[in-house]
Amino acid sequence: PAVRETLGKMAAVESTIGGLVHGQINAFESWPEGYVCFNRRFMYAGLDWCTQNYSRFVDDLRELCGGGVFQMPADISVLDDPQLAKQFSTYWQTPQADAVTRMKLFKLAWDMVGSEFAGRHLQYEKFYAGAAFIIRNHSYRETDWAEFNTLVEDLMASYDYRPPDAAPRMTDAALTRQSSAL
């Protein structure tokens, strides 16, 4: 159950970034003369999401690997020696995979969690679009704040309550107009 739960979480992470990419495409921006562009606001949200979540994804993979990656031979040359190759084939196979296929899977996992490539790639994923504050500033720039303000104001207006015997309340705008007229 713990492995399935972790795999389910990783599948949700992969699906989330897929949704963010599809959102960029499906909510495209219309430009002059019939041109279109991916949704830049959604793109920056996706970039920020990736910088925040890639290392967690790799950590989940690292947990799934456990110490298994350290049991893997250092390289494929183990298969060059017939006696070692026979032992490797006998002890590294599983009901689901022969020893070489399993070694390839562990090599792929190691490349993602422990190799020099993995360390460099983690750094790349975190910073290839710039430091987080740069991505977030792009996101801020692309956000339609007037739309959010209207949404918040509309929601707050829906909370208005006036007791039945109370006089009508003046809004802030009406008070401002009244004080300006004095």
HELIX and SHEET records of a PDB file:
HELIX    1   1 ALA A    2  ASN A   26  1                                  25    
HELIX    2   2 PRO A   32  GLY A   34  5                                   3    
HELIX    3   3 ARG A   40  CYS A   65  1                                  26    
HELIX    4   4 GLY A   68  GLN A   71  5                                   4    
HELIX    5   5 ILE A   76  ASP A   80  5                                   5    
HELIX    6   6 PRO A   82  TRP A   92  1                                  11    
HELIX    7   7 ALA A   99  VAL A  113  1                                  15    
HELIX    8   8 GLU A  116  PHE A  127  1                                  12    
HELIX    9   9 ALA A  132  GLU A  142  1                                  11    
HELIX   10  10 TRP A  145  ALA A  157  1                                  13    
HELIX   11  11 ASP A  172  ALA A  181  1                                  10    
SHEET    1   A 2 GLU A  29  SER A  30  0                                        
SHEET    2   A 2 VAL A  36  CYS A  37 -1                                        
END                                                                             
